[in-house]
Amino acid sequence: MPERNVVEAINSALADEMEADPRVMVLGLDVGKLGGVFRTTSGLVEKFGAARVIDTPLAEASIVGASLGLALAGMVPVAEIQFLGFTAQGFHQIGPQLGKYRQRSRGRYHCQVTIRAPFGGGIKSPEFHSDAVEAQFVQTPGIKIVMPSNAYDAKGLLIEAIRDPDPVLFCEPDRLYRAGRMEVPDGGYTVPFGKARLARDGDHVTLIAWSAAVELCLRAADMLVAEGISAAVLDLRTLVPLDVETLCAQVVKTGRCVIVHEAPVSAGFGAEISATLMEEVFYDLDAPVARVGAFDVPFPASSLEDYYLPSVDRVLAAVRRTMEV
Amino acid sequence: MESRRSVLMPDGTVAPGGKSRMDEELLLEALRWMMKSRLYDQRVIALQRQGQFGVYSPAMGQEASIIGSALALDPQRDWIVPQYRELMATVHHGLPLEVITAQYLGKIAPARIPEGVNVLPTQVAIAAQLPQATGLAWGLRLRGKDAVVMAYIGDGGSSEGDFHEALNLAGVVKAPIVFFLQNNQWAISTSRRVQSATRSFALRAAGYGFEGVEVDGNDVMAVYDVACDAVEKARSGGGPTLIEAVTYRMSFHNTTDNPSRYEDPKEHQEARTRDPIERVQRHLAGLGLWDEKREASMTAEVREENEQALQLAYAADAPKPADVFANVYADEPSRVARQRSELLDGES
């Protein structure tokens, strides 16, 4: 089986779906000849032509808004917003418009639109490029939120997103784009939404994460072995829909958990997970739910990002506190 | 840009050298639609005042813009992307009046735009419909259709960023679209004078690489002509046009508004002398095609149609609690399904 990194897996998903369905098109900034700033769309314009791979004007609201209209016309647009932080300039077209369109039209219309957006720290990007704002979209129902953590899932979840009749925000972990290769099949396959993945089994504590934070948790779990702590890592894969069942079953099994994400901790999606666990499995908890996120300050200059983002050390410290109870 | 296009003067006479492709038969049809719009507005405002209708934005004063532009379209293949004050344009385009009426009554399934009617939902997030309209027009062309999209916006909406982004993208991809800007001089209480320093909204088209046209928006013949030109251009691959129809909001923003707090009564009175319906009636009377008797019979006929639509809308199924969850996801997340049970069965 071929091995691919995350960039290659995403490229493969786009190429396969464009091959399979002539309605699928890619649009966004620099997605054509350049192949995107991370090269995820490399080679697509050469293969599928400039009518289906479009370099758009630099304007996020119209990239998303036009995608909505393109979908109503019967196309299947996959829009790229160059960085998730830039969705701020198109936010109203994502949550309030795409998310509500099926409801606003009383079901007459639906929007088969995928929005891809890289995000996350750790690559020393300029301002606004690293912001982990995924939780903002959880408050705009109607949008599915997909957060792959590895190449296999990235391809399967992206194909699932493109085929989904409803809008999907697909957030890509830029730090992991070229972090290594794994087996990723040729051809179309899907990874279903709403099914969390046990990335590592363990008995004492569950580390709950998504996107690049999963990789962080796996490193932390490796280091915890030396301390005699067996840590499981649960990769949520999608925030909407949320796999409440697997989440609760896994936390019941270990009785302890630490939620890790790159967004600021206050009202990050970790707060929602914590509240869900309180409602569902409070009496099965052996220790308070712990959270490790970025601090509640704006993303700092990239020279400071290692201090701002959740680190292995902070995850280890949270696990140790949790184990002491 | 040429000067403001005009055919029919406020007194019902034809402007010097004025000619329209609208013949007398079509003018009578246009008048009927304009009267239908006016009578519907008057009726539902009265119902709203009795607590029997939702918040409503009348088209009074803007009927020539709304009907003249809609008449330029082919409902079988073209699309309307409304803001929210173009109700009778969408009805002309095939949306049953009882369906759009049901929307104002808060109904759900009865307010669904039927399949085959090429109309998008009204849009209250001002200008958000414009990038969508550009995408729709672009997509229809990619799908090999010879459709044209007519997208509506106002003078206030033209200040939104989405207006700029939509027109810019439409120019770049040469989308088959007509941006129809009704400059009714008001965005709620904000005067057109403080909306923009431009002397003409139509001028803005130059910045996007396509043509802008200014037309007397109270002149249904001139509106029809410029709209037909723009639709034909779009259909033949010539790209977008921005039409500024200069008109006047003769009533109010919506039924919650009170223009006496900000509108100069003289300006209002002056605008009434330019009523788009009366000038057509005067013109047709001059041709011997209109008199009190004909007005009375058309009024009665149109009023009856409107009443029937209202009755159908009132009688249509009322929303049910389960409709809170209707039409959100094709496959509902389990968490949402559970919330539905919580609402409907009292379970959590």
Interface residues (C-beta under 8 A of the other chain):
Chain A: M25 A51 I54 T56 P57 A59 A61 S62 V64 G65 A66 S67 L68 G69 L70 A71 L72 A73 G74 M75 P77 H92 Q93 P96 Q97 Y101 R102 Q103 R104 S105 R106 G107 R108 Y109 H110 P141 G142 D164 P165 D166 G194 V240 P241 L242 V244 E245
Chain B: I108 A109 A111 R112 I113 P114 E115 L120 P121 A125 A128 L130 P131 Q132 A133 T134 G135 L136 A137 W138 G139 L140 L142 R143 K145 G161 D162 H164 E165 A166 N168 L169 V172 V173 A326 N327 V328 Y329 A330 P333 S334 R335 V336
